[in-house]
Amino acid sequence: MAIRWVSRSRLSMQRLGFCKAVLASSALARTPGQMADILRTRLEEQRFSVPYDEALAALLKELDKTTELNPGISISLQKLYIYGHPSMVIPGHPSRTGWLSRLGFNEYVEYLPHGLGLVTGSYEPTDMGLVLSQGLMSPDQHEAFSHPSTSNPLILGLGEQIFFLYNLLAVDGDFLLPFCGELLNRYGNGSFNYLDAGSLVPDLIDDLLNRFSGSAYTQSDRRQLQTLEKAKQQILKNIEGKAEEQGSGSRREQTTIPRLEWLVDIGAAERVESRTWRFTEAGLKLTELTQAYEAEMAKRYPENVMKDAILDSWFSGFVSRAYSDKVFQNVGKEQFLHFLWPAYSQLVGVGGYSLLRPLLLYANILGMNNDQSLFLEYEEATKLLEETYQLDPSLLQYTIDRYNTDYQIRIERTPETSER
């Protein structure tokens, strides 16, 4: 079934960049408690003395009136990256929001990195997690979660924006795409606030329930639908009672205030002022995906639309148009292994095999970063994989993964090289 996350998780999504902190610390923790303690120590409890800056001082004073700020400022690493520091040439995050509270670390490490499929239950990187930690994150970024760095790791680069967009859609696109589509339909390139966004959620949940009720084959599926129904009723109750006016409270309870930092993280929205946003040029182009999603819903079983249509057939072409001004071309048969090789050489495991989906995602990101002007959809890649093997079995080996959801491939050589 396509609905995987409960609604409160959708609506309390914190800063995506903290997933990078989890991966940077993955060798040090095996339980949620250990990971939360490490991140809390590194990002909040550890303090750094930085030069006095009037704007930063005002922000910190607003958070805590008892803060002593002169002649220097003692600040945690996460707040330094959220707010920035001009004289240290550390840029603040564009949204200026999303730092984790003392208790927020526990909820974050239990939820988001696992929910996105980046780490296992014992916090070892998955194949997709390796794309981020081993491929997209530089050594400097790994170090930036221990010491202040001018390369703010909470600001996602182009490749990281594409990476997180893909994984957000993979695990929750059936909610997030219609959510973005409704915001785009109502506000276009105008601004919207957090209550505007929150007011859309009950109807969107209703649509999810209607679309997926026929796909609730298992007891687990039915429990998810029941959870969504309860969440909708709670949101309606909170909207009617104006719960947002009763103090910040727990984010678990503030269902009328959906977190929108993730839209800023992936480059789809920008902050206009406190709690007000608008779509960027890339965000406005999400209309292409939302319209494709609705069109495919009329032709396929709902549970197959996100993976088989959007992610496997539309995604790579979409990001090449939304995140770049260049004209991209499809990878042909003669370019196939050359296109995959730079990504494969970085991600290949001990056994020589790599899962095709994360490999192809990384290859497409490298293709954009390296000005190759090429892209390849997963659906086409599976055809080229089989055709290449049929023409010359000495070039590669492939098999189905143990979950029967992806290919594992091993590239033996590219066409004009000798066997490795």
Residue pairs with C-beta under 8 A, 6 or more apart in sequence:
1 212
1 215
1 216
1 217
1 218
1 220
1 221
1 224
1 303
2 173
2 174
2 212
2 215
2 302
2 303
2 305
2 306
2 307
3 174
3 175
3 208
3 212
3 221
3 224
3 225
3 228
4 115
4 171
4 172
4 224
5 115
5 171
5 172
5 175
6 224
6 227
6 228
6 231
7 175
7 201
7 205
7 227
7 228
7 231
7 232
7 235
7 255
8 231
8 252
8 255
9 111
9 115
10 172
10 175
10 176
10 258
11 198
11 201
11 255
11 257
11 258
11 259
12 107
12 251
12 252
12 254
12 258
12 259
13 112
13 259
13 261
13 262
14 98
14 100
14 104
14 108
14 112
14 259
14 261
15 93
15 98
15 99
15 100
15 154
15 261
15 265
16 112
16 156
16 164
16 261
16 262
16 265
16 266
17 81
17 93
17 153
17 154
17 155
17 156
17 265
18 39
18 43
18 78
18 100
18 108
18 112
18 154
19 112
19 113
19 116
19 118
19 132
19 164
20 132
20 133
20 137
20 141
20 145
20 153
20 160
21 39
21 42
21 43
21 145
21 153
22 35
22 39
22 109
22 113
22 118
22 119
22 123
23 113
23 118
23 119
23 125
23 129
23 132
23 133
23 137
24 133
24 137
24 141
24 142
24 145
25 35
25 38
25 39
25 42
25 123
25 145
26 119
26 123
26 124
26 125
26 129
26 133
28 34
28 38
29 35
29 37
29 38
29 123
30 122
30 123
31 122
31 123
32 106
32 109
32 110
33 106
35 109
35 123
36 105
36 106
36 108
36 109
36 110
37 105
39 100
39 105
39 108
39 109
40 102
40 105
42 77
42 145
42 146
43 76
43 77
43 78
43 100
43 105
43 145
44 76
44 77
44 78
44 100
44 102
44 105
45 76
46 76
46 77
47 74
47 75
47 76
48 74
48 75
48 76
48 77
48 80
48 148
49 72
49 73
49 74
50 56
50 72
50 73
50 74
50 75
50 80
50 85
50 88
50 148
51 72
51 73
51 85
51 87
51 88
52 69
52 70
52 71
52 72
52 73
53 73
53 85
53 86
53 87
55 86
56 73
56 75
56 83
56 84
56 85
57 69
57 73
59 83
59 96
60 67
60 69
60 73
60 75
60 79
60 83
61 67
61 69
63 79
68 74
77 145
77 147
77 148
78 99
78 100
78 154
79 99
80 90
80 148
81 90
81 92
81 93
81 152
81 153
81 154
81 155
82 92
82 93
82 96
82 97
82 98
82 99
82 154
83 92
83 93
83 96
84 90
84 91
84 92
84 93
84 152
85 92
88 148
88 150
89 150
90 148
90 149
90 150
90 152
91 152
91 155
92 152
93 152
93 154
93 155
93 264
94 155
94 264
94 270
94 271
95 261
95 264
95 271
96 271
97 261
97 271
98 154
98 259
98 261
100 108
104 251
107 251
113 119
113 123
113 129
114 121
115 171
115 172
116 128
116 164
116 167
116 168
116 171
117 126
117 128
117 129
117 167
117 170
117 171
118 125
118 126
118 128
118 129
118 132
118 167
119 125
119 126
119 129
120 126
125 132
125 133
125 134
127 347
127 349
127 354
127 355
127 358
128 167
128 357
128 358
128 361
130 347
130 358
131 163
131 347
131 358
131 361
131 362
132 160
132 163
133 142
134 346
134 347
135 343
135 346
135 347
135 362
135 365
136 157
136 159
136 160
136 163
136 362
136 365
137 153
138 151
140 149
140 151
141 149
141 151
141 153
143 149
144 151
144 152
144 153
145 153
156 164
156 265
156 266
156 267
158 267
158 323
158 365
158 368
158 369
159 365
159 366
159 368
159 369
161 265
161 266
161 267
161 323
162 319
162 323
162 361
162 364
162 365
162 368
163 361
163 365
164 262
164 265
164 266
165 266
165 268
165 319
166 311
166 315
166 361
168 176
168 262
168 266
169 176
169 177
169 306
169 310
169 311
169 315
170 306
170 307
170 311
173 293
173 306
173 310
173 311
174 208
174 211
174 212
174 302
174 305
174 306
175 204
175 208
177 286
177 289
177 290
177 293
177 306
177 310
178 204
178 207
178 208
178 290
178 293
179 197
179 200
179 201
179 204
180 263
180 268
180 283
180 286
180 290
181 286
181 287
181 290
181 291
181 293
181 294
182 200
182 203
182 204
183 192
183 196
183 197
183 200
183 279
184 279
184 283
184 284
184 286
184 287
184 290
186 192
186 196
186 200
187 196
187 278
187 279
188 279
188 284
189 278
189 279
189 284
190 278
191 272
191 276
191 277
191 278
192 276
192 277
192 278
193 275
193 276
193 277
194 257
194 258
194 260
194 275
195 244
195 256
195 257
197 258
197 260
198 235
198 239
198 244
198 255
198 256
198 257
198 258
199 239
199 256
201 232
201 235
201 255
201 258
202 232
202 235
202 236
202 239
205 228
205 229
205 231
205 232
205 235
206 232
208 228
209 225
209 228
209 229
209 232
211 297
211 302
212 221
212 225
212 302
212 303
213 225
214 302
215 221
215 301
215 302
215 303
216 222
216 224
216 225
231 255
234 255
235 255
235 256
238 244
238 253
238 254
238 255
238 256
239 256
243 249
243 253
243 254
243 255
243 256
244 254
244 256
244 257
248 254
251 259
260 269
260 277
263 269
263 277
263 283
264 270
264 271
264 277
267 280
267 282
267 283
267 323
268 279
268 280
268 282
268 283
268 286
269 277
269 278
269 279
269 280
269 283
270 277
270 278
270 279
270 280
271 277
272 278
279 286
282 322
282 323
285 318
285 321
285 322
286 322
288 318
288 321
288 322
289 310
289 314
289 318
292 309
292 310
292 314
293 305
293 306
293 309
293 310
296 305
296 309
296 310
297 305
300 308
300 309
311 378
312 377
312 378
312 379
313 377
313 378
313 379
314 377
315 377
315 378
316 360
316 364
316 375
316 376
316 377
316 378
317 328
317 375
317 377
319 364
319 368
319 375
320 326
320 328
320 364
320 368
320 375
321 328
323 368
324 368
326 371
326 373
327 373
328 373
328 374
328 375
329 373
329 374
329 375
330 374
330 375
330 376
330 377
330 380
331 339
331 374
331 375
331 376
331 380
331 384
333 384
333 387
333 388
334 415
335 374
336 376
336 381
336 384
336 385
336 388
337 388
337 395
337 396
337 411
337 414
337 415
338 414
338 415
339 363
339 367
339 372
339 374
339 376
340 359
340 360
340 363
340 409
340 411
341 411
341 414
342 363
342 366
342 370
343 359
343 360
343 362
343 363
343 366
344 354
344 359
344 363
344 409
344 411
346 362
347 354
347 358
347 359
347 362
348 354
348 410
348 411
351 410
352 410
353 397
353 399
353 408
353 409
353 410
354 408
354 409
354 410
355 401
355 406
355 407
355 408
356 378
356 381
356 382
356 385
356 398
356 406
356 407
356 408
356 409
357 378
357 406
359 409
360 376
360 378
360 381
363 376
364 375
364 376
366 372
367 373
367 374
367 375
368 375
376 384
382 407
385 396
385 398
385 407
385 409
388 395
388 396
389 395
389 396
389 397
389 398
392 415
394 412
394 413
394 419
395 411
395 412
395 413
395 414
395 415
396 409
396 410
396 411
396 412
397 409
397 410
397 412
398 407
398 408
398 409
398 410
399 407
399 408
400 406
400 407
400 408
401 407
401 408
412 419
412 420
413 419
413 420
